[in-house]
Amino acid sequence: MRVDSEYLRFVIENRRFLGFGLLAAALSGFGQTFFVSLFSEPIRTSFDLGHGGFGLYYGIATLGSAAAVVWLGRALDRFDLRAFAAATLIGLAVGAAVVGLAGHVAVLLLGLFLLRLCGQGLMTHMAFSSMARYFDARRGRALGLAALGLPVAEAALPGSAVVLLALLDWQQVWLLVAALLLLVGLPALLALLRGHSARRRRIERLADEQPAGTGWRRRDVLRDRRLWLYLPGVIAAPASVTFLFFHQVHLADARGWPLELMAASFLGFAAAHVVGLLFGGPWVDRITARRALPLALLPLLTGLVLAAGFTGPWVVPAYMLLAGLSAGVGAPAINALWAELYGIHNLGAIRALAHAAMSVATALSPPATGVLLDWGVPVGAVIGGLAGFVSLAGVAARLAFRL
């Protein structure tokens, strides 16, 4: 009861800023794979693209956004959070409008780039970096609560998109998304940041009290062995889950799984994600992110092994639940890791670097696995390869903890 009351008091005292992080994470869903992939079939039909072709364009957009995040993400260390939030959300709305108006594949590519940059990239970077920067002793709790926005989006957006696609043309849906972001999302984000000036002055005052020259710079981080040992564990879950989401229709066809079961299992993924976040935040605060990261990969590894070795319909909810649990527990661990290792002075620049690595992983996953599937590599073998990678990533993270 004491822990529950402390948790509740923490939420009440910081409800507005935590709400900002949660809403920013939820709005990133419009640029996440689980939402964009729902438009895969009509996009491929409209532009005469195959699975590998669309995966290639999607990968190019994601790689481009990853490179841009490395440069733009450090702006979070220099500019007011309110200005950064407004610019990011407007960019996301422009991306949705560009996709909605695209009549040529080059325009589609530009729209996908903006969706990935401002949605999956800068919006999540802003949500999690701000929580890690402005909370210390309860950083894991703050990150876990803000990250609840992702399963909220995972649960709400796919079903909403399916309903809208039954009523509207796919491009009209994207234009509606752009309008909602500008008319509803932007005012809501800025309202939740009311009073942020005092919070910013406090963190700047603390930074001024530190001795000159303290704080890791990005070039120092790149020379740190721990970064390279932790990175495989950081990218393992995004790469694996992106594969499961992006190629969900092919997985269903190859294994004989009903699409209705696949769609229903997303709710299980979202529920497990929520449970993982609620327990993962306090867990990270208790044992540290460095110790939690390799342990957070175990449910995902179990789910991939099951999906690789068994074909019964029961496998679908099983691996989705386990993947969701890993995503939930891993989110506060991954996002608290950089502040634990390198401090908060240059957190935006450092986390942007790590986020770029995750973006590269999610960019390469769809085309790489799509090519393997086009070549006739069995689905079980592809999933088994992912399981092997996750296993090695956990070992590397454990080694980094010992350094």
N, C-alpha and C positions, 0 to 999 in steps of 0.2 A: 504493500500500500504506500509506503514511503516513496519508493521509486516512481510509482504511478502518479502520486500527487506532485512530486518534483517535476516530472515530465509535463504534466498538465499546466503547472504554474509557468514553466518555461515557455510553453506554447502561448499561453494567455499574455504573458509579459511582452512577447516578441511577435505577436500575431500578424501585425501588418508587414513587417519585413520578411517573416517566414512565408506569408501569403504571396509576397512578390516573387520569392524564389520558386514557390510551387507553381504560380501562374506562368512564369517565364519558362519553366521546364515543360509545362503542359502545352504552351503555344509552340514550343519547338517541334511538337508532333507533326505539324503541317510540313515540316521538312525532313521527317524521319522516314526510314525505309518502310515501316509497317503501314504508313499512310500512302506514300507515293506508289508503292507496289500494287495497291488496289486499282490503280489506273493503268497498270502495265498492259493489259489486253487491249483496251481501246486506243492507247498510245501506239502500240505496235501495229495495230490495224490501220490507224490514220496515217502513219508514216512508213508503212510497209517494212517493218523491222522484225527480225527474228529475236529469239530469246537472248542469244549471244550479242546481237547488235544493240538491243536496248540496254543490256547489261554493260556493254562497252561505253555507250554514251553516259550512262548513269555513273560508271566508274570514273570517266574523265571529269564529269562535273564534281564528283566527290573529291578527287585528287586535286583539282583546281581550288576547291574550297579549303582543303587542308593546307595548301601552300599559303592561301590568303589569310587563314586564321593565325598562322605563325606571325605574320606581320601585323594584322589588325588586332589580334588578341591582346597585345601589350598595351593598346590604348586604354584598356581597363585600369591600368596602373596610373594613368595620367589624367584622364578626363572624368568629369562628374558622372556618376552612375546613371542619373536621370537622362543625360544627353546620350549616353551610350545605349540605354534601353530604347529610347525613341528612335534613334538611327537604325538600330538592329531590327525593330519591329516594322518600320517603314520599308526596309530592305526586303524583309520576308513577304510583305504584302505586294511589293513590286514583282518579286519572283513569282508569286501565285498568279498575278495578272498577266505576266509575260507568258507563262505556260498556257493560261486560258486563251490568249490571243495568238498563240504560235500557229503559223501556217507553213513553216519550213523547219526542217530538223535543226538548223543552226540556231533559230530562235528558241526552239524547245531546249536545246543544250544550254543556252543562256539562262532560261528560266529555271532549269534544274540546278544550275550552278548557284543561283541566288537562293533557291530553296535550301540547298545543302549548306551553303555558307551561313545564311542568317538563321536557319532553323536548327539543323543538327549541330552547326558550328558555333556561331556567336551567341545564340540564345541560351544554349546549355552552358557554354563557357561563362557567360554572365551570371546565370543562376547559381552555379556551383562555386565559382570563384568568389562571388560576393558573400556566400554563406561561410566559406572557409576563411575569408579575410576578416570578417566582422565578428566571428565567434571563435573562442579559443577552447576553454575547458569543455564546452558542450558542442564542439564542432561536428562531431559525428551525428548527434541528434539533429542539429540544424540541417546538415546535408541530407540525412535520411528523410526528414520531413519535406524539404524542398523537392527532393527527387520523387516524392509521391505524385508530382505532376505528370511524370512519364506514364505510370500505369493508369492514371486517370485518362490521359489521352489515348492510351492503347485500348482501354475499354470503351471509350465513347466515340472516338473518331472513325474507326472502321465501320461500325454499324451505321453511323450517320452518313458516311460516304456511300454505302451500299443503297440506303434509302434514297439519297439524292440522285444517284446514278440511275435509279429506276424512274425518276421524275424529270431529270434534266440531262442535257448533253454533258459529256465529261468536261469539256472546256468551260461550260457555264458554271459547273461546280467550282472550278478554280477561281473564276471571277467572283463568285459568291464568297469564297474563302478570303480573297483580297479585301472585299468590302467589310467583312466581319472583323478582320484584323485591325483595320483602320478606325472603324466606328465603335468597336467594343473593346478590343484588346489593348489598343494604345491608351485610351483614357483610364482603363482599369490598372494597367501597369504603373502609370504615373501617379495615380491616386494612392497606390500602396507604398510609394516612395515618399509620401509627404512626411516632412520632418527629417529627411535623410541628412541634411546639412550638419546637424549636431552629431550624428553618428560618424560622419566623415571627419569632422574636426577632432573627435576623440581618437580615432585611429591614427590620424596624422600627428597628433600630439605624442602618442606613444612611440611612433616611428622617430620623431625628433629626439626623443630621450635616449635612443639607442646610439652607441658609439659610431662615429663615422667609419665607413668601410665595411660595416656588418651587412649581412644579407647576401645570399647567393645570387650571382648574376647568371644569365642564361649560358654564357660561354663556360662558366665554371661548372654548371650542371652537366653540360655535354661531356666534360672530362671525368665525371664521377661514374665509377663502375656500377654503382647501385642502380643508376638510371637504366642502364642497358640490361641489367638482370631483372628489374621490375617490369620493364616495358612489355615483354611477352605476356605476362600475367594481366597487364592492363588491357591489351588488345584482344586477348583470347576470347572473352565473352562477346564483345561487339562483333568480331568476325564470324563467330559461330552462329549467333542469333540472327545476324544479317542474312546468312545463308538460309537458315530455316524459314525466315520470313519471306525473303525475296523469291525463293524457288518453291514456295508452299504449294502452288498448283501442280508443279511437276512432281513433287514428292507425293502428293495425293494420287496422281495418275499412276506413278511407278509402283506404289505400294498398295493400290486399291483402297485407299482411305477415302471415305466420303468427305466431300468439301464442307458439308454441314458440320461434320465432326471437327474438321480443322478450324472452322470459324468459331465454333463453340469453345474450343480449347484455348482461344485467345483470352477468353474471360478467366480461365484457369491460370494462364500465364500472368495476367494482370493481378489476380488475387494473390498468387504466390509472390509476385513482385512487391505488393503492398506489405505482406507479412514480413518479407525479407528486409524491407526498408525500416519498418517499425522496430524490429528487433536488432537490425544491423547497426543503426546509429548508436544506441547505447552500448552495444557490444564493442564497436570501434573505440568509443570513448574509454572503455574499460581495459581493452587489451592492446590498443594502438592499431593503426591502419597497417603498419608494416607486418605485424603478426597475422592480421585478419585476412589480408589479400589472398595468400595461397589457400587458406581454408575455404574461402568463398568460392573457389573454383570447383570444389568437390561435387556439389549437386549437379552442375553443368556437365562435368565429366561423366557422372553416372547416367544422366539423361542421354548423352551422345552414345555411350556404350549400348544402352538399351535400344536406341533408334537404329544403330548400325547392325545389331545382331538379331532383332526381332521385327516381324512385319504385322503382327496382330493389331487391330484397331486400338486396343488398350494402350499401345505404345504412345499414341498421339498425346492424350492428356498427361501421360506420365512424363514424357520428355519436356512438354511445355511447362508443366508445374515445376520441374526441377530447374529448367532454364530460367524461369521467372524468379525462383528462389535465389539462384546465384546472382542474377541481375540486381535483385533487391539488396542482398547482403553486400555485394561487391561495390555498389555505387558509393556509399559513404566511405568505404575503405579506399577506393581509387581516388576520390576527390579530396579526402583528408590527407592522403599520402604525401602530396607535394608540399603542403604547409608543414607537415611533421618533419620532412627531410630538409627543406630549404627555406623555411620561414615565409612571411607574407609580404616582405618589402617589394619583391618583383614577382609576386605570385601570378599576376595576369600573364606575364611573358613566359614564365615557366610552365604554367598549366596549358597555355596555348600550344607550346611545343608538344606536350604529351597528348593534347587533344588532336593535334595534327597527325600524330602516329595512329591514334584510333581511327581517324578519318581515312587515312591511307588503307588501314586494314579493312574497313567497311567498303572502301572503293574497290579494292582488289578482290574481295570475296565474291561478289556476284559474277563478274566476268570470268574469273579463274575457275570457279566451280561450274559456271555455265558452259564453258568450253569443255571441261571434263565430261559433263553430262551429254553435250552434243557429240562427243567422241564415243559415247556408249559406255563410259565407266559406270559401273553399278552404283546406285544411290548409297547402298550400304558401305561400299569402299570409300566413297567421298566423306561420308559421316565418320567412318573409322579413322580417316586421316585427320579430321578435325579433333577427334578424341585424343589422338596421339600428340597433337600440338598442344592441347590444353594440359595434358599430363606433364609434358616437358616444361611448359610455362610455370606450372605450380612448383616444380623442382627448382627452377631458376629463382623464383621469388623467395623461396625458402633459403636459398644460398645467400641472396642479397640481405636478408634479415640478419644473417650471422656476421656480416661485414661491419 
